[in-house]
Amino acid sequence: MKLPILVYHKIDRIPPGSRYPKNYVTPEQFAAQLAYLARHGYTTIGFPDYLVYRRGERRLPRRPIILTFDDGYRSTRAIALPLLRQYGFTATIFLVAAYVGKTNLWDADEIQEPLLDPTDIREMQETGIAFGSHTATHAHLAALRPVEVLRELRTSREQLGALLGKPVTVLCYPYGEYTRETLHFARDAGYEAGVIVRRRMNTDTTDLLELRRIPITSLTSPGRFAWDLFRLRWFHGS
């Protein structure tokens, strides 16, 4: 079974002066992408579904897909959620524990935008949206000392678990940076899966702590979106 996982950041208009305009996908682009997925028979699943499948305890739909959002911007609730619900899709949002309800302070040079607050998160959780950890402070894990890496992973898991009322089992490595040691720390901290950015599908042998995600940006045209899903499904076996 090949599983595509898509990664988004912000579903919104690109504001003037943004340092990273590629992190935006307009509402129109996002709606067109969801329409494509619905038209071609994709069914969104959550990471728990995939973990159960990998243990051999459940089958997956014919065309499963996981949609993810990094950082937890409030626009995910205001703009993305209504579109997801329109098409019957769900998603997983990776939260930066120390900045819940604040702004993207880890990137001080970028335009500051509001992040989901605890009320947003709980209400979205009730609609079927899932959440994972994007560490405590969105740190460069590969540059930290081991004790600091463990603190980032454990603190975020504990804080988000308390907020959500359930264990947090999936980790997103900030900036896509990690080492082999980071994977060991993630496992030690209690995570069952971790996600990276790599334009590949996941197979039944993909390391669960290195699940690949296909980046979707403001530059992703309808043709590229469709071609990536087709090409990666049929032409890349690993």
C-alpha positions as CSV (number, residue, x, y, z in Angstrom):
1,M,0.0,0.0,0.0
2,K,1.4,3.4,-1.0
3,L,0.4,6.3,1.3
4,P,0.8,10.0,0.3
5,I,1.0,12.5,3.1
6,L,0.7,16.1,2.1
7,V,2.1,19.0,4.2
8,Y,0.6,22.5,4.2
9,H,1.4,25.6,6.3
10,K,-1.0,28.4,5.7
11,I,-4.3,28.5,3.8
12,D,-4.7,32.2,3.2
13,R,-3.9,35.1,0.8
14,I,-0.2,35.9,0.6
15,P,0.3,39.1,2.5
16,P,2.6,41.8,1.1
17,G,6.1,41.6,2.6
18,S,6.0,37.9,3.5
19,R,9.5,36.4,3.6
20,Y,8.2,33.0,2.8
21,P,5.4,33.3,0.3
22,K,5.7,29.7,-0.7
23,N,4.3,28.7,2.7
24,Y,0.9,30.0,1.6
25,V,-1.7,28.2,-0.4
26,T,-4.7,30.3,-1.4
27,P,-8.2,29.2,-0.5
28,E,-9.0,28.7,-4.2
29,Q,-5.9,26.5,-4.7
30,F,-6.8,24.5,-1.6
31,A,-10.4,24.0,-2.7
32,A,-9.3,22.9,-6.1
33,Q,-6.8,20.4,-4.6
34,L,-9.5,19.0,-2.3
35,A,-11.9,18.7,-5.2
36,Y,-9.3,16.8,-7.1
37,L,-8.7,14.3,-4.3
38,A,-12.5,13.8,-3.9
39,R,-12.9,13.3,-7.6
40,H,-10.2,10.7,-7.7
41,G,-11.5,8.7,-4.8
42,Y,-9.0,9.6,-2.1
43,T,-10.1,9.1,1.5
44,T,-8.4,10.9,4.4
45,I,-7.2,8.8,7.3
46,G,-5.4,9.7,10.5
47,F,-2.1,8.5,11.8
48,P,-3.7,6.1,14.3
49,D,-5.4,4.4,11.3
50,Y,-2.1,4.0,9.6
51,L,-0.3,2.8,12.7
52,V,-3.0,0.1,13.2
53,Y,-2.7,-0.9,9.5
54,R,1.1,-1.2,9.9
55,R,0.6,-3.5,12.8
56,G,-1.5,-5.7,10.5
57,E,-4.7,-5.1,12.5
58,R,-6.8,-3.1,9.9
59,R,-7.2,-2.5,6.2
60,L,-7.0,0.9,4.7
61,P,-9.3,2.5,2.0
62,R,-8.4,1.9,-1.6
63,R,-6.8,5.4,-1.9
64,P,-5.8,6.6,1.6
65,I,-4.2,10.0,2.1
66,I,-3.1,12.0,5.2
67,L,-3.4,15.8,5.1
68,T,-1.1,17.7,7.5
69,F,-0.6,21.3,8.6
70,D,2.5,22.6,10.3
71,D,2.6,25.2,13.1
72,G,-1.1,25.5,13.8
73,Y,-2.1,28.9,12.3
74,R,-5.5,30.2,13.1
75,S,-6.3,30.4,9.4
76,T,-6.4,26.7,9.5
77,R,-9.6,26.9,11.5
78,A,-11.1,30.0,9.8
79,I,-10.3,29.0,6.2
80,A,-9.1,25.4,5.8
81,L,-11.6,23.7,8.2
82,P,-14.8,24.7,6.3
83,L,-13.3,23.5,3.1
84,L,-12.2,20.2,4.6
85,R,-15.7,19.7,6.0
86,Q,-17.2,20.6,2.6
87,Y,-15.3,17.7,1.0
88,G,-15.7,15.3,3.9
89,F,-11.9,15.3,4.7
90,T,-10.0,15.5,7.9
91,A,-6.4,16.5,8.8
92,T,-3.7,16.5,11.4
93,I,-2.2,19.7,12.7
94,F,1.2,19.9,14.3
95,L,1.3,22.4,17.2
96,V,4.2,24.2,18.7
97,A,3.4,23.7,22.4
98,A,5.0,26.8,23.9
99,Y,3.3,29.1,21.4
100,V,-0.3,27.9,21.4
101,G,-2.5,31.0,21.3
102,K,0.4,33.2,20.4
103,T,2.2,33.9,17.1
104,N,5.0,32.4,15.1
105,L,7.6,33.9,17.4
106,W,10.2,31.3,16.4
107,D,10.5,33.2,13.1
108,A,10.8,36.8,14.3
109,D,11.7,38.1,10.8
110,E,8.4,36.8,9.2
111,I,5.0,38.5,9.5
112,Q,3.5,37.5,12.8
113,E,0.2,35.6,12.5
114,P,-2.1,34.3,15.2
115,L,-1.9,30.6,16.1
116,L,-4.7,28.4,17.3
117,D,-5.5,28.9,21.0
118,P,-6.8,26.1,23.4
119,T,-10.4,26.8,22.6
120,D,-9.8,26.6,18.9
121,I,-7.9,23.3,19.3
122,R,-10.5,21.7,21.5
123,E,-13.4,22.7,19.2
124,M,-11.5,21.5,16.1
125,Q,-10.7,18.2,17.9
126,E,-14.5,17.7,18.4
127,T,-15.0,17.9,14.6
128,G,-12.4,15.1,14.0
129,I,-9.3,17.2,13.5
130,A,-6.2,15.5,15.0
131,F,-3.1,17.1,16.5
132,G,0.5,16.2,16.9
133,S,3.7,17.8,18.3
134,H,5.9,20.2,16.4
135,T,8.1,20.3,19.5
136,A,8.0,22.8,22.4
137,T,9.6,25.9,20.7
138,H,10.1,24.9,17.0
139,A,13.8,24.5,17.7
140,H,16.5,23.2,15.3
141,L,16.7,19.8,16.9
142,A,19.9,18.8,15.0
143,A,21.8,21.7,16.6
144,L,20.7,21.0,20.2
145,R,22.4,19.0,22.9
146,P,20.8,15.6,23.7
147,V,19.3,16.8,26.9
148,E,17.7,19.8,25.1
149,V,16.3,17.6,22.4
150,L,14.7,15.3,24.9
151,R,13.3,18.4,26.7
152,E,11.7,19.7,23.5
153,L,10.1,16.3,22.7
154,R,8.9,15.4,26.2
155,T,7.7,18.8,27.2
156,S,5.6,19.3,24.1
157,R,4.2,15.8,24.3
158,E,3.2,16.3,28.0
159,Q,1.7,19.8,27.4
160,L,-0.2,18.9,24.3
161,G,-1.4,15.7,25.9
162,A,-2.9,17.6,28.8
163,L,-4.6,20.1,26.4
164,L,-6.0,17.4,24.2
165,G,-6.9,14.9,26.9
166,K,-5.2,12.1,25.1
167,P,-1.6,10.9,24.4
168,V,0.2,12.6,21.5
169,T,1.9,9.9,19.4
170,V,3.1,11.8,16.3
171,L,6.0,14.2,16.0
172,C,6.9,16.7,13.2
173,Y,10.6,17.7,13.1
174,P,10.9,21.5,12.8
175,Y,12.5,22.6,9.5
176,G,12.6,19.0,8.5
177,E,15.9,18.7,10.4
178,Y,16.7,15.5,12.3
179,T,19.5,13.0,12.9
180,R,19.6,9.3,13.6
181,E,20.0,10.3,17.2
182,T,16.8,12.4,17.0
183,L,14.8,9.4,16.0
184,H,16.0,7.4,19.0
185,F,15.1,10.4,21.3
186,A,11.6,10.6,19.6
187,R,11.0,6.9,20.3
188,D,12.3,7.3,23.9
189,A,10.0,10.2,24.4
190,G,7.0,8.1,23.5
191,Y,6.3,9.0,19.9
192,E,5.1,6.2,17.6
193,A,5.5,8.1,14.3
194,G,7.4,11.1,13.0
195,V,7.1,13.0,9.8
196,I,9.7,14.6,7.5
197,V,9.5,16.5,4.1
198,R,10.4,14.3,1.2
199,R,8.6,14.1,-2.1
200,R,7.9,10.4,-1.9
201,M,5.1,8.1,-1.1
202,N,5.2,5.9,2.0
203,T,5.3,2.1,1.7
204,D,4.8,-0.7,4.1
205,T,8.5,-0.7,4.9
206,T,9.0,3.1,5.5
207,D,10.4,3.8,8.9
208,L,7.4,5.1,11.0
209,L,9.6,7.8,12.5
210,E,10.6,9.0,9.0
211,L,7.2,9.2,7.2
212,R,7.6,11.2,4.0
213,R,5.4,14.2,3.2
214,I,4.9,15.9,-0.1
215,P,5.1,19.7,0.3
216,I,2.3,21.8,-1.2
217,T,3.1,25.5,-1.7
218,S,1.8,28.6,-3.4
219,L,3.7,27.4,-6.5
220,T,2.0,24.0,-6.7
221,S,-0.1,24.3,-9.9
222,P,-3.1,22.0,-10.5
223,G,-1.0,20.1,-13.0
224,R,1.9,19.6,-10.6
225,F,-0.5,18.5,-7.8
226,A,-2.0,15.8,-10.0
227,W,1.2,14.8,-11.6
228,D,3.0,14.4,-8.3
229,L,0.3,12.0,-7.0
230,F,0.3,10.0,-10.2
231,R,4.1,10.0,-10.7
232,L,5.0,9.1,-7.1
233,R,2.4,6.3,-7.0
234,W,3.6,4.6,-10.1
235,F,7.2,5.5,-10.7
236,H,8.9,5.6,-7.3
237,G,8.9,2.3,-5.4
238,S,10.9,3.6,-2.4
